[in-house]
Amino acid sequence: MHCVKTAPVLPIQPLAIRQASFQPASYNVSIGKNAGINNIGSWTTIIGNDAGRTNQSSGILFIGSGAGMKNTTGSLNTFVGDNAGRDNITGSGNTFYGRFTGQLSNGNDNSFFGRSAGFNNTSGNNNVFMGSQAGVSNTTGSGNAAFGTWALFSNSNASANTAVGSSALYWNTTGINNTAIGFHAVFENNTGSYNAALGFESLESNLGGNNNIAIGYRNLYLNTYGNSNIAIGREALRTNTTISNLVAIGDSALYSNSSGTGNTAVGSKSLFANVNGFSNTAIGFQSLYSNTSGGIIPQPVHNPFIQIQQEFLIRRTGTRHFIPTLPVPGTQRLVWLLYNRTLPAVIIRQPAGQH
């Protein structure tokens, strides 16, 4: 008989179960010299020399030399690009893509895309800057949106502006609630607020004018301090500078207006040549096209009795006022004469050539 030898049965030892120990920093990736060298946050990705050196927060992504280098408690930040978000310390919820984007920023919930976009932002929040050097000078302004190279370039502490187009709102510093869409739209604006411009170089020269609406190519192009104007159509109100409360709707409507007040032009090239004429209303194609200085002095709502004689007599509340004799015959031209600011206007039809 053959004896079968079996291996000795060893007693089963219970498995040694050890409680997992979690370190302060977990699930991190760091690549590069000094990348995340002092990191104590978790769920971080830090790639690049000196990137995220002092990070203490979690859920961050830093890629690029010096990206997020000084970040400490700022959380949920994404910085991609050399020195992107470099000086951010406590700002959170930011997304920066591009070299030097948001380099000095310490605000919250900002999105910067493009070289040096939002470079100087220190405490501005909720800004969106997209384009090379878009919003580069912004420091404390919040709620701004700039799309295009150099859009909102000079903006420092103004808020709630929207600039779409290369150099749109370029010189704006303190003007608020402006909307500029188009190349160089509201380009020169410094302090003007509540303006809306849509079109190539519309409102380009505006400095401090407020509440203007310009829609079209070079509308209100030379406006500097005029307020509450409406220009719709190619080069409408193009040469207006400081006059307010004008309405021009149509191609080149009120094109030449520089000092005329109280004018309304509706129609292509209506009141085109008007320079200093006032209180005109022109409706239709080329309506009052050649008018340059003619105007109407409006009469009061309640006019006293007016009688025109050889001696022009104006009666008002029983008082007699006499105006020097003027020729009446002829119908070539309409002249409005106002005796003084308290008296109604008198219509005098004067033949051409007589002054």
HELIX and SHEET records of a PDB file:
SHEET    1   A16 VAL A  29  ILE A  31  0                                        
SHEET    2   A16 THR A  45  ILE A  47  1                                        
SHEET    3   A16 LEU A  61  ILE A  63  1                                        
SHEET    4   A16 THR A  78  VAL A  80  1                                        
SHEET    5   A16 THR A  95  TYR A  97  1                                        
SHEET    6   A16 SER A 111  PHE A 113  1                                        
SHEET    7   A16 VAL A 128  MET A 130  1                                        
SHEET    8   A16 ALA A 145  PHE A 147  1                                        
SHEET    9   A16 THR A 162  VAL A 164  1                                        
SHEET   10   A16 THR A 179  ILE A 181  1                                        
SHEET   11   A16 ALA A 196  LEU A 198  1                                        
SHEET   12   A16 ILE A 213  ILE A 215  1                                        
SHEET   13   A16 ILE A 230  ILE A 232  1                                        
SHEET   14   A16 VAL A 247  ILE A 249  1                                        
SHEET   15   A16 THR A 264  VAL A 266  1                                        
SHEET   16   A16 THR A 281  ILE A 283  1                                        
SHEET    1   B 3 ILE A 306  GLN A 307  0                                        
SHEET    2   B 3 PHE A 312  ARG A 316 -1                                        
SHEET    3   B 3 THR A 319  ILE A 323 -1                                        
SHEET    1   C 2 ARG A 333  LEU A 338  0                                        
SHEET    2   C 2 ALA A 345  GLN A 350 -1                                        
END                                                                             
